[in-house]
Amino acid sequence: MKKLFYFLLLLGVSHTAFAQVGHSIYDTHQYNKGIYKSFEEFRNNEPSQTGNIVIKGKTTAAQFYLLSAPNELYAVDNNGKEHKIKKYWGYCDGTNLYVRDNGLQKIEEVGYYCLYQVRAIPTSTPNSATAGMVFSNTPPAVVTKKVIDLSTGTVYGITLYNMKKYILPKDTALTREFYQDPNNKERLIYYIQKFNQRNTPNW
C-alpha cells in the first residue's frame, strides 16, 4: 500500500484524491449513512452529520391544504427529543439515497445523471369557506421526473427541451440517434440510461 501511495505521489496525485478513489457515490454501492449538507458531500459519499436521523411523513391532507412537503427530516438527541433539520442537500439511510426536492425524494439510479422523481400533491390555498375543513378527496400526486448532473450538481427536469439542449449534447453519437428516433419523446429515460452506460462523470 505504501509503495502504491508513493507511486501516486510521483504521478502528481494528491492525498485527497487518493483517499477518495473508489469511495465517491459513483464508485461504490456502500453508501455512508447521514445527512449531506451540500452536493459535494453527496458526490463524495461523505455526510457531515450522522447520528439518529428519522424521516417523518406528512398526510395527504396536510400536503394539499397546508402546502406541506410529503416528508421531513429530524435528528433525535440522546433524550429522544426530535429536532427538525431545516438546511441540508440530501440524506442516506445506509441503503437508499435521497435528494431534498419538495421533501426527500429517493434517487432511483446513480450515474452520470442520477435519476429521481418528485411526487407532489397539488396544493390548495385555504379560504374562508374551507378553512379548518378536512376533505378525503384530495387529488392524486403529480410526478415530475428529474436528473442530477453528477459532474456539476445541476438539476434538470426530464423534458424534450432539456434532453436536446443540456443532457445529451456531451455525447454526439447518442444525440444523433436521439434526433433520428421518431419515438424519442416516449423514450427519454431510455436515452438517459444509455448515456449513463456510455459516459463517466468528470470532476
N, C-alpha and C positions, 0 to 999 in steps of 0.2 A: 504493500500500500504506500509506504514512504517513497519507494522508487517511482511509483506512478505519480505521486503528488509532485515530486521534484521535476519529473519529466514534463508535467503540465505547466509548471512554473517556467521552465525553459522555453516552452512554446508560447508563453505570454498569457496563459490562462490564470485569472485571478483566483484567490482563495474563495471568494464569494461564489464565483461561477462554479468552481469545483464542488462546493458544498451543495449547490442546487442541482447538480447533474442527477437525473433520474428521480427528482423529488418535486418537480413542478406538477401542477394539476393536470397538465397534458401528458406527462410521462409516467404517471402512476395511477393505480386504482386504490391505493391505500390513502384515503383522504383523512387529513387530520381534523379531529372534531374541534369546533369552536366557532367564534364569530370573526368574520372578515370585516375589518373597518374600512378597507379600501379594495379596489380592483386588484392592485399589486399583491396584496396579501392573499387574495383568492388565487391569482395566477401562480404564485409561488407556493401554494399549499401551506401557508403559514398564518393561521388565525392568531390574532393578537390577544383575544380574550377567550379564556376557557372556563371550566367550572360547570356548575349545574345550570344548564340552559334548557328552557322548555318553549315549545310553540303552542300558543293557545288560540283556538279557532273562534270566530265570531259567527253568530247565527245569520241566516239568510236575511231575516227581517232587519237586523242591525246594519248589514251591508247596504240594504236598499233604502231604509228610512233615515239612518244616521250617518250615511256616507262613510261607513267603516270599511277598512281593508278586510279580507277574509280571515286573516290571522295576524298575530303579533308575537314578538319575541320577548321573553322575560328571563332575567337572571335570578336564581334563587340563592339567597345568602345562607349562612350557617344556622340561622334561626328559622329557616323555612319561609322567610318573607320574600315575596316576589317583587322585582323591580323591572318596570318596563324599559326596554332598550330602545332608545329613540334614534340614535345615529349609528348606522352600520351599512355595509355594502351587501353582505350575504352571510350565509351560515352553513355549517356542515354538522350533521348529527353523527358522523363517523361512518355513515354508509351513503347517504344521499347529500347532494349539493343543492343549495337554494340561493337564488338571487332575490334581492329586495326590489320588487316592482309591483306596487299595489299589494303590499304584504309580501309574504315569502312564496316564491314560485319555484318548483322543482326543476332543476336542469336535467333534461332528458338525454342529452348526448353531449359529451365533451370532445371537442376537436378544434380545428382552426376556427370554425364557427360553432359556438356552444348553443344548442337548441333548447328553447323552453317556451311555455305557453302561459299567458296571463288569463286567468279566469276571473271575471269580474261581473257582479250583479249590477245591472243598470240602476243608477241611483235616482231617488226621488226627493225633492226638497219639500219638507213638511210645510203645510199651510194651516190656516186657522180651522179649516174644515177637517183636516186629517191629523192634526197634532194630537199626540197621545194615543192614537189608534194603532192597532197592530192587525195586519191582514195576513192571511195564509197564502194568498195567491200572488206571490212575488214572481217576477219574470225569471226565465232561465238565464244562466250565466252566459255572457258573451266571451268568446275565446279569441284571443289575439296571439298569433304565433310570432316569435322574435328570435334573433340570434345575437350573441355577444362575440365581437371580433376579439379573439384571444391575443392578437398582436397589439391592439390599441385600447381595448376596453369599450369601444364604441358599440352601442346597441342599435340594431336595425329591425324595423318591422319587416316581416317576410311578405313583401309585395312585389308585383311585377316591376315596378319602377326601381325599387331598391336593388332587386336582383340585377337589372341591367346596368345601373349606374354605379353601385357600390360593392355588391357582394361577389359577382362573378368576374369582373374585368381583370383580376390578377391572374386568371387562367384563360389565355386567349383561345386555346383549342376548345375548352369546355364552353366558353362564351359563344363560340361559333356554332357548336352543337345545339346550344340552348336556343339561339335565334332560328335555327333551321327546324326546330321541333314545333309542329303545329299545335301540339297539346301542352306546351310549356307552362301555361297558366295553371294547369291542374297538376303539375309535377315540380313545383317549387322546392318542396322538401327533398325530393329525389336528387335534384341538382345540387342542393347544399350538401347533402350526404356524399355525393360523388366528389364534390370539391374537397371535402374533408379527407376523403380517401387518397386524393391526388396531391394534396398540399400540406406542408408543415408550417406552423406559425413561426414568425421571427420576432425576437425582442432582445 
